């Protein structure tokens, strides 16, 4: 896996020729379901924006860490790009 400032990315190769994503926000990060869903929507939106430049053939899980709730969409989007680039999962 790859750790960012407030996001953690785990990934594993698959033989599907496609990429699949999962988003995890625990109750430790945000007690309220409304806040957890808000974080998930922001993470999903950030991944959607970079989807065209992401390599295929793996499953990815993005896990929110403490402090994610205080971040706005632009900060989450930047963090997603950084962890994907560090993990070498972006097309060149």
C-alpha positions in Angstrom: 0.0 0.0 0.0 0.9 3.6 -0.2 0.3 6.2 2.5 -0.4 9.9 1.8 -1.1 12.7 4.3 -4.6 11.6 5.1 -5.4 8.8 2.5 -4.1 5.3 2.3 -4.1 3.3 -1.0 -4.0 -0.5 -1.2 -3.9 -2.1 -4.6 -3.7 -5.6 -6.1 -3.4 -6.8 -9.7 -6.4 -8.5 -11.2 -6.9 -10.3 -14.5 -10.0 -8.5 -15.6 -8.4 -5.8 -17.8 -10.4 -3.2 -15.8 -9.8 -1.2 -12.7 -12.1 -1.4 -9.7 -12.2 1.0 -6.7 -13.5 0.8 -3.2 -13.7 3.6 -0.6 -13.5 3.0 3.1 -14.2 5.6 5.8 -14.3 4.2 9.3 -16.2 5.6 12.3 -12.9 6.6 13.8 -12.6 9.2 10.9 -16.1 10.5 11.1 -18.8 9.5 13.6 -21.7 10.7 11.6 -22.8 8.7 8.5 -23.5 11.9 6.7 -19.9 13.0 7.1 -18.6 9.5 6.1 -20.7 9.6 3.0 -19.5 13.1 2.2 -15.9 12.0 2.4 -16.7 9.0 0.2 -18.4 11.2 -2.4 -15.3 13.5 -2.5 -12.9 10.6 -2.9 -15.1 9.0 -5.6 -15.2 12.4 -7.5 -11.4 12.8 -7.2 -10.9 9.3 -8.7 -13.4 9.9 -11.4 -11.5 13.0 -12.5 -8.2 11.1 -13.0 -9.8 7.8 -14.3 -8.8 8.4 -17.9 -5.1 8.5 -16.8 -5.2 5.5 -14.5 -3.7 2.2 -15.6 -6.0 -0.8 -15.9 -5.8 -4.3 -14.4 -5.9 -3.8 -10.7 -8.3 -3.4 -7.7 -7.7 -0.4 -5.5 -9.0 0.5 -2.0 -8.7 4.0 -0.8 -8.9 4.3 3.0 -9.6 7.7 4.6 -7.4 8.5 7.7 -7.9 11.0 10.5 -8.1 14.6 9.2 -9.9 13.8 6.0 -13.1 15.4 7.1 -11.4 18.8 7.4 -10.1 18.7 3.9 -12.0 20.2 0.9 -12.4 18.5 -2.5 -9.4 20.1 -4.1 -7.1 18.9 -1.2 -8.6 15.3 -1.5 -8.2 15.4 -5.3 -4.5 16.5 -5.0 -3.9 13.7 -2.4 -5.4 11.1 -4.7 -3.3 12.2 -7.6 -0.1 12.1 -5.5 -0.7 8.6 -4.1 -1.6 7.2 -7.5 1.6 8.8 -9.0 3.7 7.5 -6.1 2.2 4.0 -6.7 3.1 4.2 -10.4 -0.6 3.6 -11.3 -0.9 6.5 -13.7 -0.3 6.1 -17.5 2.8 7.9 -18.6 
